[in-house]
Amino acid sequence: MLTSRLRPFVCWQCVARGASNSLSPTGSSLRRPTVSKTLASCKNLSTSSSYKRNSLSSLFNELDSVKSKSESDDAHGRVDSLLEGEIPEWLPTRERLKAWDAANPQGQITSIHDILVPSKKQDTMNNAFQAKSSQHNEMDPDMEEDADQEQGRHPLGDDFQANSIFINPGDLIEARGGSRMAPLLAVFICQREGVYYFYCSDGSLYRRLRPKTNFVAPGFATEAEMAPIKDRLPPLGTPISGNLGGMKAADEAPSREHGEALLNKMAQFARDADLVLQENHHKLDEPYPILAQKDLAYITAHEAAEHLLSDKTRGPDGEFPAAAIYAVQRAIKSCEIGIRIFEGAIFDMKSCIFEILPPDEMKCIQAVEKMVRELYADPMALQDTAEGQKRLMKHKLGAFIVRARRQIDRYRTERQFKGEWPIIGLDQRQDQKKDLTAEPWLSPQDQQIMSFLHLWAAKQAFAIDARTNVFGSQILRAIGRYGETEFLGKAIGWQFLQEVGWILPWDVHTRHTRAVPGTKPDRAGGLVNDLASLAIEKSAHDPYPGSRKDWGDLTAFAIDDAKTEDIDDAVSVERTSTAGQYWIHVHVADVASIVRPNSAHAQYAEKLSETHYYPGHFARMLPDLGILQHLSLAPGSRALTFSGLVNEKGELLECKITPGILRKVVNIEPAEVAKVCPQTPQPETTNGSALTLCVGQRSGSFYTPTNKKIKSADDLDAHEVEDLKLLDRLATSYYLRRLENHASPDRTFKREYRVAPEIWPASTQFERASDGTFRSSGDIAINVGIQSDAAGQVSNLVTNSMILAGEIAGRWCEDRGIPVPYRTMPQATMNIDVLLPWVKNHFYPLLEANETPAPEHYALIKQLAGPALLSTNPGLHFWLGLKHYVKVTSPLRRYLDIVAHFQIHAALAEEARTSKTLQAPREGEEHSFLPFTRADLAAKLPLLAMRESRVRALSMGGPSGQKEYIYQALARAFYFNEAPLPSKFEFHIVESMSTRHLRGMLPGLWNLLADLPYGDLNGVVKSPLDLVKGDILEVKLTRVAPLAMLLEVEAVRPVRVGGVDVVDEHGSSAAADGEAIADADAPAVSGQVSA
């Protein structure tokens, strides 16, 4: 037998933790993680490349499993009779391995989630969640979303439940979540009390509050087929906690007999998918080369089917059946390298979005894989000896390793180093002359290696189970500068990129991992912009030369913050000869008159979707300052005006859209408008934490100051004051009219507080070398504290005027049959008979009474109302109380608004050409003059919706845009004493997330979540089983992990246990009268706490 000189590669998780001595220059021994179930119990375990050998339909073949079990039991009997250490040659290989494992115990084997959620010294990049398994597939409320991402707030309105899926009873999905190694097919049975119920292909019941999936087959099962399962579900009226709990008795749960029809149907679906895989194996075995040649960056399974399946697979209607689409999705998911799932089946998409790596990145990965294999085939090169260094330099990877070590060593002399965690320390050269000369040190080959490490650790372009992860870990281990860290995963990879100058020390990881599809984060800040300046000649490009309406002396109020540069909307009022009727004009920057459909600037805007307000990394959707200069509303600027004739009752009587030119624009801030039009003071919520944390010296700004003239309330003349008061009165009437149509009450009914970081460039400086690396100095300043929503609150006048413009646009386009990106809520329409009385009689009264509804109420509302979806057809927007709604008022900042403007401009031009009002085309026909047909627009909307969702998450007010800065500030205060922190906090138990720790909230630290390992209870309770949800412990911080956005604490003393306040030796309660407080009076870590 030939023996390969190359040593076998092991799982990247094992390598990251430390491979055997022969593989590791540091000599770490191979260890396997502690786990909770054996591989033998993983019934459906299969590799990513074995979909044909282990087809999904085999899950339904009970005969084979019974046969395998009997053979296995017989083999185990023979193994048990062996002498200790004896493994006979006659045993099959699999049984010999089992015997060896029995003779060399190394702990139990856990689910994949336990492996991927590391211990204290492991990679914590993705450990925000951990799966809990049970026989009923129960919902883990925090497994799918950060529970604290909105700080307990549940916004209603246009973007409510933005990244949800839209499914109907009878739809088939691919079930996700839990600790299962393989996905299952599942039929959506129904929802009750906010809980989604699914019946799975293995006969189990699958429950979710917020279901997510990668695949949806609509209309799979009939009502009759689902009825036996539905009859066994908890009855209506059962609380959510009861729904998520297990059945009280085994005979209450649906049996396989009850689900026989569904099981047979899912089995046939799986067999049909297997047949498609076999018939198209020549393409589905290796889909990457085919799709990569098409120059496709993002694709769905439906789109990929057009390139991967033969025409004979199509059904009688010419479309590919759902089983064929599922086969394509399974084949693509089996690609370990080159294609990854970028986003699940959100909104109304029926399959997930895949990202296809470009061929040059694929070549980079293959080249680095070869380098790593060659290096580790020469163990002597990894020895820390003179001979080892000589051999190391002979390898392509070796020269990079030596140069990288020098960079790391220099970096650690310039910044404080924290070896225990992937924490970048502060610049310690305050009193020294800082050398910022950026000298290139990467060779062209080194840059290829660096690009690979960027893909691995910064972008996280590889699936968590891809073998490519091992190469990043092996490179870090060979560098040998992270010996104190047990787990050389992506978090340490990020630290490496910072230490060698590839990533700036103050950069945030989220903007690389959660980048909007089609955009590329600039490592120097913001986004890469390769657009050429747009030559703008206003008169030459105007589609309405000489025919624009001149608004003359009509005053348009641009109500926005003084720092805002992109002024894209203003509002005015015009009195009519009819008493009680007025024209409200919403003037909007006329972007579509300069930026053309499908131009380079339009395509760039489409990729960004919106202006990015990521803190410290502001990026305009239209970055050309010439566009901003010509189109931002000011005297003499073009405007597309949306006009509505309204009466004192708030009724919209007539609407029109007019291109024009503004002559009089008054810039004024919302706070000044409030002085003229005072609003009813809103009651305040408790702010939860008075703690303010500031690290660094606040100086400089990431934003360019504006030079626009701002008016105060005192500067307004009498006519302007009257106009504002009239506009406010009409806007209020319009709002009340929408309330009559069951719109949700204004969310400003109660002043909310949120934790918000502010950042400043402070002393930061950097220089970029020709090889792309940086030399930098200084640290950004971060201030974290509680801010009232009222600080950035938009006035009632502006909010309702913009909604009015959206209704005008929707009605105008619907009357003419113009496809535009309507915002609709089809699930609310479907459930209107149940939804309407429930919100009217139960939900809205709570809001109107300034009470916060319970989470169960929001869960039910989410289920009944569903998400706001983009559609080319108008439909009900329940939360706004409108039958048609299109966003049109922010074309400088939102691409979908520009799309609507493109369509409207084309329609206006056609009406001007024919001198007739357009009529909606007959069914099956379309307007030929539009830049986007209905089909074209429908194809764009899913990706645009996903981009919009990502931008919102990364924005200044989104859950991802601020949190990493909060944890950065905490890490700097905790590890480097840059700011004071309280020594103790109250820990309010939320739930037990796993068998390893409790999860709780820290009210004294902005309600952030923290984990308390059971090993750090320190005896404050006799048993963890004594603790229940709502109990309180006094704790202190032990760990801050910025990349994982994770806190760990240890217990100091009990405050409330088992729902009972703990009484101290003096007879007083330790629960502080039940108030959740920050222990601001306790001795601080450093100095005094700012409150």
HELIX and SHEET records of a PDB file:
HELIX    1   1 TRP A   12  ARG A   17  1                                   6    
HELIX    2   2 LEU A   39  SER A   41  5                                   3    
HELIX    3   3 LEU A   56  PHE A   60  5                                   5    
HELIX    4   4 GLU A   62  ASP A   80  1                                  19    
HELIX    5   5 THR A   93  ALA A  103  1                                  11    
HELIX    6   6 ILE A  112  LEU A  116  1                                   5    
HELIX    7   7 GLU A  223  LYS A  230  1                                   8    
HELIX    8   8 ILE A  240  LEU A  244  1                                   5    
HELIX    9   9 ALA A  250  GLU A  252  5                                   3    
HELIX   10  10 GLU A  260  GLU A  279  1                                  20    
HELIX   11  11 HIS A  281  LEU A  284  1                                   4    
HELIX   12  12 PRO A  287  GLN A  293  1                                   7    
HELIX   13  13 ALA A  301  LEU A  308  1                                   8    
HELIX   14  14 ASP A  311  THR A  313  5                                   3    
HELIX   15  15 ALA A  322  LYS A  333  1                                  12    
HELIX   16  16 PRO A  359  TYR A  376  1                                  18    
HELIX   17  17 PRO A  379  LEU A  382  5                                   4    
HELIX   18  18 ALA A  386  MET A  393  1                                   8    
HELIX   19  19 LYS A  396  GLU A  414  1                                  19    
HELIX   20  20 PRO A  444  LEU A  453  1                                  10    
HELIX   21  21 HIS A  454  ALA A  458  3                                   5    
HELIX   22  22 THR A  468  ILE A  479  1                                  12    
HELIX   23  23 LYS A  490  GLU A  499  1                                  10    
HELIX   24  24 THR A  510  THR A  513  1                                   4    
HELIX   25  25 LYS A  538  HIS A  541  1                                   4    
HELIX   26  26 VAL A  591  SER A  593  5                                   3    
HELIX   27  27 ALA A  600  LEU A  608  1                                   9    
HELIX   28  28 LEU A  625  LEU A  631  1                                   7    
HELIX   29  29 PRO A  670  VAL A  676  1                                   7    
HELIX   30  30 ALA A  713  ASP A  715  5                                   3    
HELIX   31  31 ALA A  718  GLU A  740  1                                  23    
HELIX   32  32 ARG A  747  PHE A  749  5                                   3    
HELIX   33  33 ASP A  789  GLY A  792  5                                   4    
HELIX   34  34 ASN A  796  ARG A  816  1                                  21    
HELIX   35  35 PRO A  826  MET A  830  1                                   5    
HELIX   36  36 ILE A  832  TRP A  838  1                                   7    
HELIX   37  37 VAL A  839  PHE A  843  3                                   5    
HELIX   38  38 TYR A  844  GLU A  848  1                                   5    
HELIX   39  39 PRO A  855  ALA A  865  1                                  11    
HELIX   40  40 PHE A  878  LEU A  880  5                                   3    
HELIX   41  41 TYR A  895  THR A  914  1                                  20    
HELIX   42  42 ARG A  934  LEU A  954  1                                  21    
HELIX   43  43 LYS A  963  PHE A  976  1                                  14    
HELIX   44  44 PRO A 1003  LEU A 1005  5                                   3    
HELIX   45  45 TYR A 1014  ASP A 1016  5                                   3    
HELIX   46  46 PRO A 1024  ASP A 1026  5                                   3    
HELIX   47  47 ALA A 1072  GLY A 1074  5                                   3    
SHEET    1   A 5 LEU A 205  ARG A 208  0                                        
SHEET    2   A 5 VAL A 195  CYS A 200 -1                                        
SHEET    3   A 5 LEU A 184  ARG A 192 -1                                        
SHEET    4   A 5 LEU A 172  ALA A 175 -1                                        
SHEET    5   A 5 THR A 213  ALA A 217 -1                                        
SHEET    1   B 3 TYR A 298  THR A 300  0                                        
SHEET    2   B 3 ILE A 353  ILE A 356 -1                                        
SHEET    3   B 3 ILE A 339  GLU A 343 -1                                        
SHEET    1   C 2 ARG A 415  LYS A 418  0                                        
SHEET    2   C 2 ILE A 423  ASP A 427 -1                                        
SHEET    1   D 5 LYS A 549  ASP A 550  0                                        
SHEET    2   D 5 LEU A 652  ILE A 661  1                                        
SHEET    3   D 5 ARG A 638  ASN A 647 -1                                        
SHEET    4   D 5 GLN A 581  ALA A 589 -1                                        
SHEET    5   D 5 ASP A 569  ARG A 575 -1                                        
SHEET    1   E 2 THR A 555  ILE A 559  0                                        
SHEET    2   E 2 LYS A 664  ILE A 668  1                                        
SHEET    1   F 3 LEU A 693  VAL A 695  0                                        
SHEET    2   F 3 ALA A 781  SER A 788 -1                                        
SHEET    3   F 3 TYR A 753  TRP A 760 -1                                        
SHEET    1   G 2 GLN A 765  ARG A 768  0                                        
SHEET    2   G 2 PHE A 774  SER A 777 -1                                        
SHEET    1   H 2 TYR A 822  THR A 824  0                                        
SHEET    2   H 2 LEU A 869  SER A 871 -1                                        
SHEET    1   I 6 LEU A1008  PRO A1013  0                                        
SHEET    2   I 6 HIS A 997  LEU A1002 -1                                        
SHEET    3   I 6 PHE A 985  SER A 992 -1                                        
SHEET    4   I 6 ILE A1032  ALA A1041 -1                                        
SHEET    5   I 6 LEU A1046  VAL A1057 -1                                        
SHEET    6   I 6 VAL A1060  ASP A1061 -1                                        
END                                                                             
